[in-house]
Amino acid sequence: MKYEEKLNRMANHIASHPHDYQTSISFLKLRSKAIVQERKNRKLEDWKKVQKYKET
């Protein structure tokens, strides 16, 4: 996915530097964006399926 590589790098950095709060906050924000994007993609796929069946 779009965010996976950056999330992995941030997770590794946080594991090495547990008191880096700025990275921790950025990690949480990015993870939230990834979850929202995944939800949007799933909703779009479901919508496309519904539209496909409505046409037939």
VOKOL-311103 format. One record per atom (N, C-alpha, C): residue number from 1; residue in one letter; x, y, z. Coordinates in nm, 4 decimals. Example, Ala and Ser with C-alpha at 12.3 -4.5 7.8 and 13.67 -1.06 7.14 Angstrom:
<dodrens>
[1; "A"; [1.3190; -0.5690; 0.7800]]
[1; "A"; [1.2300; -0.4500; 0.7800]]
[1; "A"; [1.3200; -0.3300; 0.7800]]
[2; "S"; [1.2850; -0.2250; 0.7080]]
[2; "S"; [1.3670; -0.1060; 0.7140]]
[2; "S"; [1.2900; 0.0030; 0.7870]]
</dodrens>
This chain:
<dodrens>
[1; "M"; [0.0817; -0.1198; 0.0000]]
[1; "M"; [0.0000; 0.0000; 0.0000]]
[1; "M"; [0.0860; 0.1261; 0.0000]]
[2; "K"; [0.0175; 0.2351; -0.0048]]
[2; "K"; [0.0815; 0.3655; -0.0160]]
[2; "K"; [0.1634; 0.4002; 0.1086]]
[3; "Y"; [0.1151; 0.3651; 0.2245]]
[3; "Y"; [0.1754; 0.4097; 0.3497]]
[3; "Y"; [0.2628; 0.3048; 0.4175]]
[4; "E"; [0.2602; 0.1811; 0.3707]]
[4; "E"; [0.3258; 0.0715; 0.4430]]
[4; "E"; [0.4748; 0.0928; 0.4655]]
[5; "E"; [0.5468; 0.1329; 0.3616]]
[5; "E"; [0.6915; 0.1481; 0.3740]]
[5; "E"; [0.7282; 0.2535; 0.4779]]
[6; "K"; [0.6603; 0.3671; 0.4709]]
[6; "K"; [0.6887; 0.4745; 0.5656]]
[6; "K"; [0.6505; 0.4336; 0.7082]]
[7; "L"; [0.5386; 0.3626; 0.7229]]
[7; "L"; [0.4977; 0.3158; 0.8557]]
[7; "L"; [0.5999; 0.2184; 0.9136]]
[8; "N"; [0.6530; 0.1300; 0.8286]]
[8; "N"; [0.7545; 0.0355; 0.8761]]
[8; "N"; [0.8807; 0.1073; 0.9208]]
[9; "R"; [0.9241; 0.2058; 0.8430]]
[9; "R"; [1.0432; 0.2818; 0.8816]]
[9; "R"; [1.0212; 0.3561; 1.0129]]
[10; "M"; [0.9028; 0.4142; 1.0279]]
[10; "M"; [0.8736; 0.4872; 1.1516]]
[10; "M"; [0.8665; 0.3924; 1.2710]]
[11; "A"; [0.8075; 0.2748; 1.2513]]
[11; "A"; [0.7989; 0.1770; 1.3604]]
[11; "A"; [0.9382; 0.1330; 1.4046]]
[12; "N"; [1.0267; 0.1120; 1.3077]]
[12; "N"; [1.1643; 0.0751; 1.3421]]
[12; "N"; [1.2335; 0.1878; 1.4174]]
[13; "H"; [1.2111; 0.3107; 1.3748]]
[13; "H"; [1.2712; 0.4256; 1.4417]]
[13; "H"; [1.2188; 0.4381; 1.5846]]
[14; "I"; [1.0910; 0.4191; 1.6016]]
[14; "I"; [1.0315; 0.4291; 1.7358]]
[14; "I"; [1.0852; 0.3183; 1.8265]]
[15; "A"; [1.1061; 0.1986; 1.7700]]
[15; "A"; [1.1619; 0.0897; 1.8498]]
[15; "A"; [1.3042; 0.1236; 1.8954]]
[16; "S"; [1.3789; 0.1915; 1.8102]]
[16; "S"; [1.5164; 0.2301; 1.8450]]
[16; "S"; [1.5204; 0.3506; 1.9378]]
[17; "H"; [1.4254; 0.4417; 1.9224]]
[17; "H"; [1.4225; 0.5656; 1.9997]]
[17; "H"; [1.2841; 0.5822; 2.0634]]
[18; "P"; [1.2578; 0.5111; 2.1719]]
[18; "P"; [1.1218; 0.5115; 2.2302]]
[18; "P"; [1.0765; 0.6470; 2.2858]]
[19; "H"; [1.1685; 0.7392; 2.3115]]
[19; "H"; [1.1291; 0.8685; 2.3679]]
[19; "H"; [1.1165; 0.9773; 2.2616]]
[20; "D"; [1.1137; 0.9402; 2.1362]]
[20; "D"; [1.0963; 1.0360; 2.0267]]
[20; "D"; [0.9466; 1.0553; 2.0042]]
[21; "Y"; [0.8913; 1.1502; 2.0784]]
[21; "Y"; [0.7466; 1.1682; 2.0777]]
[21; "Y"; [0.6952; 1.2276; 1.9474]]
[22; "Q"; [0.7759; 1.3099; 1.8825]]
[22; "Q"; [0.7332; 1.3697; 1.7567]]
[22; "Q"; [0.7117; 1.2617; 1.6507]]
[23; "T"; [0.8011; 1.1644; 1.6442]]
[23; "T"; [0.7860; 1.0543; 1.5491]]
[23; "T"; [0.6664; 0.9678; 1.5872]]
[24; "S"; [0.6452; 0.9496; 1.7162]]
[24; "S"; [0.5308; 0.8701; 1.7611]]
[24; "S"; [0.3986; 0.9334; 1.7178]]
[25; "I"; [0.3894; 1.0634; 1.7319]]
[25; "I"; [0.2679; 1.1335; 1.6911]]
[25; "I"; [0.2500; 1.1254; 1.5401]]
[26; "S"; [0.3588; 1.1455; 1.4667]]
[26; "S"; [0.3515; 1.1351; 1.3201]]
[26; "S"; [0.3116; 0.9947; 1.2775]]
[27; "F"; [0.3625; 0.8944; 1.3479]]
[27; "F"; [0.3283; 0.7549; 1.3187]]
[27; "F"; [0.1785; 0.7324; 1.3367]]
[28; "L"; [0.1230; 0.7832; 1.4459]]
[28; "L"; [-0.0201; 0.7650; 1.4710]]
[28; "L"; [-0.1048; 0.8358; 1.3657]]
[29; "K"; [-0.0636; 0.9557; 1.3262]]
[29; "K"; [-0.1368; 1.0292; 1.2225]]
[29; "K"; [-0.1326; 0.9544; 1.0900]]
[30; "L"; [-0.0148; 0.9051; 1.0539]]
[30; "L"; [0.0005; 0.8344; 0.9272]]
[30; "L"; [-0.0784; 0.7035; 0.9282]]
[31; "R"; [-0.0761; 0.6350; 1.0418]]
[31; "R"; [-0.1524; 0.5101; 1.0520]]
[31; "R"; [-0.3019; 0.5369; 1.0391]]
[32; "S"; [-0.3478; 0.6476; 1.0956]]
[32; "S"; [-0.4888; 0.6853; 1.0823]]
[32; "S"; [-0.5236; 0.7136; 0.9366]]
[33; "K"; [-0.4353; 0.7844; 0.8669]]
[33; "K"; [-0.4578; 0.8115; 0.7247]]
[33; "K"; [-0.4639; 0.6830; 0.6446]]
[34; "A"; [-0.3765; 0.5872; 0.6782]]
[34; "A"; [-0.3748; 0.4589; 0.6078]]
[34; "A"; [-0.5054; 0.3835; 0.6302]]
[35; "I"; [-0.5557; 0.3877; 0.7516]]
[35; "I"; [-0.6814; 0.3194; 0.7829]]
[35; "I"; [-0.7973; 0.3840; 0.7078]]
[36; "V"; [-0.8001; 0.5162; 0.7042]]
[36; "V"; [-0.9064; 0.5875; 0.6326]]
[36; "V"; [-0.9000; 0.5562; 0.4836]]
[37; "Q"; [-0.7793; 0.5547; 0.4273]]
[37; "Q"; [-0.7630; 0.5254; 0.2851]]
[37; "Q"; [-0.8096; 0.3836; 0.2536]]
[38; "E"; [-0.7756; 0.2899; 0.3401]]
[38; "E"; [-0.8184; 0.1511; 0.3205]]
[38; "E"; [-0.9714; 0.1406; 0.3255]]
[39; "R"; [-1.0313; 0.2108; 0.4193]]
[39; "R"; [-1.1768; 0.2109; 0.4324]]
[39; "R"; [-1.2426; 0.2700; 0.3080]]
[40; "K"; [-1.1858; 0.3806; 0.2553]]
[40; "K"; [-1.2395; 0.4429; 0.1344]]
[40; "K"; [-1.2300; 0.3481; 0.0155]]
[41; "N"; [-1.1145; 0.2813; 0.0036]]
[41; "N"; [-1.0963; 0.1874; -0.1074]]
[41; "N"; [-1.1968; 0.0729; -0.0997]]
[42; "R"; [-1.2190; 0.0209; 0.0206]]
[42; "R"; [-1.3138; -0.0891; 0.0384]]
[42; "R"; [-1.4556; -0.0430; 0.0048]]
[43; "K"; [-1.4904; 0.0769; 0.0480]]
[43; "K"; [-1.6231; 0.1321; 0.0204]]
[43; "K"; [-1.6424; 0.1536; -0.1290]]
[44; "L"; [-1.5390; 0.2021; -0.1976]]
[44; "L"; [-1.5453; 0.2224; -0.3417]]
[44; "L"; [-1.5628; 0.0897; -0.4151]]
[45; "E"; [-1.4897; -0.0126; -0.3709]]
[45; "E"; [-1.5035; -0.1450; -0.4327]]
[45; "E"; [-1.6464; -0.1986; -0.4158]]
[46; "D"; [-1.7005; -0.1835; -0.2957]]
[46; "D"; [-1.8378; -0.2282; -0.2714]]
[46; "D"; [-1.9363; -0.1508; -0.3585]]
[47; "W"; [-1.9162; -0.0201; -0.3710]]
[47; "W"; [-2.0033; 0.0616; -0.4530]]
[47; "W"; [-1.9980; 0.0170; -0.5991]]
[48; "K"; [-1.8769; -0.0139; -0.6467]]
[48; "K"; [-1.8611; -0.0594; -0.7859]]
[48; "K"; [-1.9354; -0.1914; -0.8085]]
[49; "K"; [-1.9290; -0.2800; -0.7106]]
[49; "K"; [-2.0014; -0.4077; -0.7228]]
[49; "K"; [-2.1518; -0.3843; -0.7318]]
[50; "V"; [-2.2024; -0.2945; -0.6478]]
[50; "V"; [-2.3442; -0.2644; -0.6482]]
[50; "V"; [-2.3848; -0.2046; -0.7827]]
[51; "Q"; [-2.3057; -0.1133; -0.8334]]
[51; "Q"; [-2.3354; -0.0511; -0.9628]]
[51; "Q"; [-2.3334; -0.1544; -1.0746]]
[52; "K"; [-2.2431; -0.2480; -1.0666]]
[52; "K"; [-2.2327; -0.3525; -1.1674]]
[52; "K"; [-2.3607; -0.4383; -1.1699]]
[53; "Y"; [-2.4114; -0.4696; -1.0508]]
[53; "Y"; [-2.5325; -0.5521; -1.0434]]
[53; "Y"; [-2.6581; -0.4723; -1.0764]]
[54; "K"; [-2.6548; -0.3405; -1.0529]]
[54; "K"; [-2.7705; -0.2587; -1.0871]]
[54; "K"; [-2.7878; -0.2503; -1.2381]]
[55; "E"; [-2.6775; -0.2494; -1.3107]]
[55; "E"; [-2.6831; -0.2374; -1.4564]]
[55; "E"; [-2.7397; -0.3626; -1.5222]]
[56; "T"; [-2.7178; -0.4769; -1.4626]]
[56; "T"; [-2.7642; -0.6018; -1.5244]]
[56; "T"; [-2.9055; -0.6370; -1.4860]]
</dodrens>
